[in-house]
Amino acid sequence: MSITPSVEVGDGLRDIVVLRPVFLPDEKGDRHFWGYILAIIDTRIFLKDANVSNLEDQNILCSLIHTEGDGTASEVYENGNYGEDSLVISREIYGDFWTLYLHPQGPWVNPWIIVLITWAGLLTALTLAALARRNARFRRMGTTDPLTGVYNRTGGDWMVRHYLEEHENGQALVLAVDIDNFKIINDVYGHEAGDEALCQFTRDMKETFGRSAVITRNGGDEFIIFCGYGWSRKVAEAIDRFTENPHLITYKGKEIRFSASLGLARYPEHDKDYRSLCIKADYALYGAKLNGKSRWKEFDPELKLKDTRTQLGFNLTDIGNEMPGAMAVYRADDRSILFASSTLVELMECDSLDDFMKYTKMSLDRIFPDSEKEAARAAIDRQLENPSNRHRFYFITANILTKKGNLCPVEIRGHRSHNANYGDVIYIFLYEKEQKES
């Protein structure tokens, strides 16, 4: 049996959690583990059974102090002021110290009788309490995500299943969310920035959907949010803010903005099975991404679920790496590169995306030789600023300078567009000139 002492329950009251294993004998008389019995006991009852609070009836002053391994001390029980000549008993249990101060209201008679009466019952309870705390730590490790602190798949499923069993006739929302173009954050800024984005994303979810929401990290940047309330105008406004407004982190002094997309399914309108609701919310999520990302979509009951998720949308990395030419995305104002396809990395004779970003210093101008930088930039600006160029396209022929020092003639086609998170951006496609002429 294990006991967790002194759990705050409000109004100045404390409870004790008792976890007792149950073993049942088989036909041969061998005992086998069956399960646990969980009980919650008032602290006053526990202290009485441990012969601590009973000492007051014997005119004995008592104080029980619990000191955690980090030095944090708390008074579990006291029934009066004790003097400097108090009997002090201290024991270390799994790194925690428990100290009992005893002093009679009158003269001492036989202090060791008090010790035997009190400490025998208390020591047993405290030992089992330490075991309970250790078991609780293992339980938390098995049900939570170590990076963000939210539930993992096991913990989230258990919490939602338990909630639905108690609120079978209620309403709830299941939201599938992820970060748009999360891979770009990892590729451009590094995995530490990606981890910070995930943690901030988690904090934003808690702030938007409430601390009572059950947030589960399925893996990567994919999360499921279970909200124990139904649809309302207030919820719609919260979702609008969550998807339309950029999320922000500051990494090494640089602001990184990112957006989120969301899919929604309702309980019980769309389904009563939680896993089915997660799938339907996921379908709605990718429907939102297909329509431009940084937005949300509710599940359409007429959608055929036999359609695979990949038919609903693609991410920028998938598209860029499969294009017949090289592709990049850069800011219009400072020409800083936001995305580069693997084909462009190979064309620039770089070893990896990180190698490409270091070589170009994340600037589009760095792909051109020094002798052609100004001419290429002037040609691009001239075409984009032409009033008759309503669709804001441009086309130039130029040389690019690879990391190995080779000149490669290319044709570049670009399109200027506006992005809610990055402002005006330019999408470009580069084709090797020799390959096109052949």
C-alpha positions in Angstrom: 0.0 0.0 0.0 1.3 3.5 -0.8 0.1 6.8 0.7 0.5 10.4 -0.6 0.2 12.7 2.4 -1.2 16.3 2.6 -2.9 17.0 -0.7 -4.5 20.4 -0.8 -8.3 20.1 -1.5 -9.3 23.7 -0.8 -10.9 25.6 2.1 -7.8 24.8 4.3 -8.5 21.1 4.1 -6.1 18.3 3.2 -6.6 14.8 2.0 -4.5 11.7 1.7 -4.5 9.4 -1.3 -4.1 5.7 -0.5 -3.4 3.2 -3.3 -3.6 -0.4 -2.2 -2.8 -3.4 -4.5 -5.2 -6.4 -4.6 -4.0 -9.9 -5.1 -6.3 -12.9 -5.7 -5.4 -16.5 -5.2 -5.8 -19.1 -8.0 -6.8 -22.7 -7.6 -3.3 -23.7 -6.5 -3.3 -21.0 -3.8 -0.8 -18.8 -5.7 -1.5 -15.1 -5.4 -1.8 -13.0 -8.6 -2.0 -9.2 -8.9 -5.6 -8.2 -9.8 -5.7 -4.3 -9.5 -5.8 -1.4 -7.1 -8.2 0.0 -4.6 -8.0 3.8 -4.5 -9.2 5.7 -1.3 -9.2 9.3 -0.3 -8.9 10.0 3.4 -9.1 13.2 5.5 -5.7 14.2 6.9 -7.1 14.4 10.3 -8.1 10.7 10.2 -4.6 9.7 9.0 -2.8 11.6 11.8 -5.1 10.1 14.3 -4.4 6.6 13.1 -0.7 7.3 13.1 -1.0 8.3 16.8 0.1 11.9 16.1 -3.1 13.9 16.8 -4.0 11.5 19.6 -1.1 12.9 21.6 -3.1 16.1 22.2 -5.4 14.0 24.5 -2.3 13.1 26.5 -1.3 16.8 27.0 1.6 16.4 24.6 2.6 19.2 22.2 3.5 17.9 18.8 4.7 19.3 15.4 5.4 17.3 12.2 7.6 19.0 9.6 8.2 17.7 6.1 11.3 18.9 4.3 11.7 18.0 0.6 15.0 17.3 -1.1 15.3 20.8 -2.4 15.0 22.3 1.1 11.3 23.3 0.9 9.8 22.7 4.4 6.1 22.5 5.3 4.3 21.9 8.5 2.0 18.9 8.2 0.6 19.1 11.7 1.0 21.1 14.9 -1.0 21.3 18.1 0.9 24.0 20.1 4.2 25.6 20.7 7.0 23.3 21.7 10.1 24.2 23.7 13.8 24.0 23.0 14.0 20.9 25.1 11.6 19.0 22.8 12.3 15.5 21.8 13.3 15.6 18.1 13.1 12.6 15.8 14.2 13.0 12.2 14.3 10.4 9.4 15.3 10.5 5.8 13.0 8.7 3.4 13.8 8.7 -0.4 15.6 12.1 -0.1 12.9 13.8 2.0 13.2 14.5 5.7 10.4 14.1 8.2 11.0 15.6 11.7 8.7 15.1 14.7 9.0 17.5 17.7 7.5 16.2 21.0 7.1 18.0 24.3 4.7 17.5 27.2 2.7 20.3 28.6 4.1 19.3 31.9 7.3 17.6 33.0 8.8 14.7 31.0 7.8 11.2 32.3 9.0 8.6 29.8 9.7 10.1 26.4 10.6 6.8 24.8 7.1 5.4 25.3 5.8 8.4 23.3 8.4 7.6 20.6 7.4 4.0 20.2 3.7 4.8 20.1 4.0 7.6 17.6 6.9 6.9 15.4 6.1 3.3 14.6 2.8 4.1 12.9 4.1 7.3 11.3 7.3 5.8 9.8 5.3 3.1 8.0 2.9 5.7 6.5 5.7 8.0 5.4 7.7 5.2 3.8 4.7 4.2 1.7 4.0 7.8 0.9 7.4 8.2 -0.6 6.7 5.1 -2.7 3.4 6.7 -3.9 5.2 9.9 -5.0 7.7 7.8 -6.9 4.9 5.9 -8.6 3.2 9.2 -9.5 6.4 10.4 -11.2 6.6 7.3 -13.3 2.9 7.6 -14.2 3.4 11.2 -15.3 6.4 10.2 -17.4 4.2 7.6 -19.2 1.4 9.9 -20.0 2.9 13.3 -20.9 5.1 14.7 -23.7 8.5 15.6 -22.2 9.0 18.7 -24.4 5.7 20.5 -24.2 4.3 19.0 -21.0 0.9 18.2 -22.5 -0.5 14.7 -22.8 1.0 12.1 -25.1 -1.3 9.8 -27.1 -1.7 7.4 -24.2 -2.5 10.0 -21.6 -4.8 12.1 -23.8 -6.9 9.1 -24.9 -7.3 8.0 -21.3 -8.4 11.5 -20.1 -10.9 12.0 -23.0 -12.3 8.5 -22.6 -12.8 9.1 -18.9 -14.5 12.4 -19.5 -16.9 11.0 -22.2 -17.9 8.2 -19.8 -19.0 10.8 -17.3 -20.6 13.2 -19.8 -22.1 10.9 -22.3 -25.0 13.3 -23.0 -22.9 16.4 -23.1 -21.3 18.3 -26.0 -17.7 18.6 -26.9 -15.3 19.7 -29.7 -12.3 17.9 -31.1 -9.7 20.1 -32.8 -6.8 18.9 -34.9 -4.1 21.6 -35.2 -0.6 22.0 -36.5 2.0 24.6 -37.4 2.0 25.7 -41.0 5.4 24.9 -42.7 6.9 23.8 -39.5 9.8 22.1 -41.3 11.0 25.5 -42.6 11.5 26.7 -39.0 13.6 23.6 -38.3 15.6 23.8 -41.5 16.2 27.6 -41.5 16.6 28.3 -37.7 17.5 24.9 -36.3 15.7 22.3 -34.1 16.1 24.4 -30.9 14.0 27.1 -32.5 11.5 24.4 -33.6 11.3 23.2 -30.0 10.7 26.7 -28.7 8.0 27.2 -31.4 6.2 24.0 -30.2 6.4 25.1 -26.5 5.0 28.6 -27.4 2.3 26.9 -29.6 1.3 24.8 -26.6 1.0 27.9 -24.4 -1.1 29.6 -27.0 -3.4 26.7 -27.2 -3.9 26.7 -23.4 -4.6 30.4 -23.3 -7.0 30.2 -26.2 -9.0 27.1 -25.4 -8.8 27.1 -21.6 -6.8 25.2 -19.0 -9.4 22.5 -18.8 -8.9 21.5 -22.5 -7.2 18.2 -23.0 -4.2 18.8 -25.3 -2.5 15.8 -26.8 0.7 15.9 -28.9 0.5 13.2 -31.5 4.0 13.8 -32.8 6.0 16.5 -34.5 3.8 19.6 -34.7 0.5 17.8 -34.7 -1.8 18.2 -31.8 -5.4 17.2 -30.8 -7.4 19.5 -28.5 -10.5 18.1 -26.7 -12.8 20.8 -25.4 -15.5 19.8 -23.0 -18.0 22.4 -24.3 -20.2 22.8 -27.3 -20.1 25.2 -30.3 -20.8 28.9 -29.6 -20.0 32.3 -31.1 -17.3 32.8 -28.5 -15.6 29.5 -29.6 -15.7 30.6 -33.2 -14.1 33.9 -32.4 -11.4 32.2 -30.4 -10.6 29.9 -33.3 -10.5 32.8 -35.7 -7.9 34.5 -33.5 -5.9 31.4 -33.1 -5.6 30.7 -36.9 -5.6 34.3 -38.3 -3.1 35.9 -35.9 0.5 34.9 -36.2 2.2 33.1 -33.3 5.5 34.5 -32.2 8.8 33.4 -30.6 12.1 35.3 -30.2 15.1 33.0 -30.9 18.6 34.4 -30.5 17.3 37.9 -30.7 15.3 37.3 -33.9 11.5 37.3 -34.1 10.1 34.2 -35.8 6.4 34.3 -36.8 4.4 31.3 -37.7 0.8 30.4 -38.4 -1.5 27.5 -37.6 -4.3 25.7 -39.3 -7.1 23.9 -37.6 -9.8 21.3 -38.3 -12.9 20.8 -36.1 -15.3 17.9 -35.4 -18.2 18.0 -33.0 -19.4 15.5 -30.4 -21.9 13.9 -30.7 -23.1 15.5 -34.0 -20.3 14.1 -36.2 -19.6 11.0 -34.2 -19.6 9.6 -30.6 -16.3 7.7 -31.0 -13.3 9.7 -30.0 -10.9 8.2 -32.4 -13.3 8.7 -35.3 -13.7 12.3 -34.3 -9.9 12.7 -34.4 -9.8 11.3 -37.9 -12.6 13.6 -39.0 -11.0 16.7 -37.4 -7.8 15.7 -39.2 -9.6 15.6 -42.6 -11.0 19.0 -41.9 -7.5 20.3 -41.0 -6.1 19.3 -44.3 -9.1 20.7 -46.1 -8.1 24.0 -44.4 -4.5 23.7 -45.6 -5.7 23.0 -49.2 -7.5 26.3 -49.1 -4.5 28.3 -48.2 -3.4 27.5 -44.5 -3.6 30.0 -41.6 -7.3 29.2 -41.4 -9.8 26.6 -40.1 -12.5 24.3 -41.4 -15.2 22.2 -39.9 -15.7 18.6 -40.9 -18.1 18.0 -43.8 -20.3 14.9 -43.2 -20.6 14.4 -46.9 -16.8 13.9 -47.3 -15.9 10.3 -48.1 -13.5 9.1 -45.5 -12.1 6.5 -47.9 -10.3 9.3 -49.6 -6.7 9.4 -48.2 -5.4 12.4 -46.3 -2.7 13.0 -48.9 -5.4 13.7 -51.5 -6.5 16.7 -49.5 -3.4 18.7 -49.5 0.4 19.0 -49.9 3.0 21.0 -48.0 5.4 23.4 -49.5 8.4 21.1 -49.0 6.7 18.2 -50.9 5.8 20.5 -53.8 9.2 22.3 -54.0 11.2 19.1 -54.0 9.1 17.4 -56.7 9.0 20.4 -59.1 10.9 19.9 -62.4 13.0 23.0 -61.6 14.6 24.5 -58.5 12.3 26.6 -56.2 12.8 29.2 -53.5 10.7 31.7 -51.5 12.2 35.0 -50.3 11.0 38.3 -48.7 10.4 41.1 -51.1 11.8 43.9 -48.8 15.1 42.5 -47.7 15.4 39.5 -50.1 16.0 37.1 -47.2 15.4 33.5 -48.2 12.5 31.7 -46.4 12.5 28.4 -48.3 14.7 26.5 -50.7 14.0 23.2 -52.4 16.4 20.3 -52.4 16.8 20.8 -56.2 18.1 24.4 -55.6 20.5 23.1 -52.9 21.9 20.6 -55.5 22.0 23.3 -58.2 24.1 25.5 -55.9 26.4 22.5 -55.3 25.8 22.7 -51.5 25.8 19.6 -49.2 22.6 20.4 -47.4 20.0 23.0 -46.7 22.0 24.3 -43.7 25.1 24.4 -46.0 23.1 26.4 -48.6 21.8 28.9 -46.0 25.3 29.5 -44.6 26.7 29.9 -48.1 24.0 32.4 -49.2 23.7 34.0 -45.7 20.0 33.6 -46.3 20.0 36.3 -49.0 18.9 35.8 -52.6 21.5 38.3 -53.9 24.2 35.9 -52.8 23.3 33.3 -55.5 24.6 35.7 -58.2 28.2 36.5 -58.9 29.3 40.0 -57.7 29.5 41.3 -61.3 25.8 40.5 -61.9 24.1 41.3 -58.6 23.1 44.8 -59.4 21.9 44.0 -62.9 19.8 41.1 -61.7 18.3 43.1 -59.0 17.5 46.1 -61.2 15.9 43.8 -63.8 13.6 42.2 -61.2 12.6 45.5 -59.7 12.0 47.1 -63.1 9.5 44.4 -64.1 7.7 44.2 -60.7 7.3 48.0 -60.6 5.8 48.2 -64.1 2.2 49.4 -63.8 1.1 47.1 -66.6 2.4 44.0 -64.8 -0.9 43.4 -63.0 -0.1 39.9 -62.0 3.4 40.9 -60.7 5.4 38.3 -62.5 9.0 38.7 -63.7 11.5 36.8 -65.9 15.2 37.1 -66.2 18.2 35.2 -67.6 21.3 35.3 -65.4 24.3 33.3 -64.0 24.3 31.9 -60.5 27.6 31.2 -58.7 27.7 27.8 -57.0 29.5 27.1 -53.7 32.3 25.4 -55.7 32.8 28.5 -57.8 31.1 27.4 -60.9 28.9 29.7 -63.1 25.6 28.1 -64.0 23.3 30.0 -66.6 19.7 29.9 -65.5 16.3 31.3 -66.4 14.4 32.6 -63.3 10.7 33.1 -63.2 9.2 34.9 -60.2 5.8 35.9 -58.8 5.3 38.5 -56.1 2.5 37.7 -53.6 1.4 38.8 -50.1 1.6 36.5 -47.1 -0.2 37.3 -43.8 2.9 36.3 -41.7 5.8 37.4 -43.8 4.4 40.4 -45.8 5.2 40.5 -49.5 7.1 37.4 -50.6 8.4 36.3 -54.0 8.2 32.7 -55.3 10.8 31.9 -57.9 11.6 28.9 -60.2 15.1 28.4 -61.7 15.7 26.3 -64.8 19.2 25.5 -66.1 19.4 27.2 -69.5 21.2 24.4 -71.2 18.5 21.9 -70.2 15.8 24.2 -71.5 17.4 24.7 -74.9 18.0 21.0 -75.4 
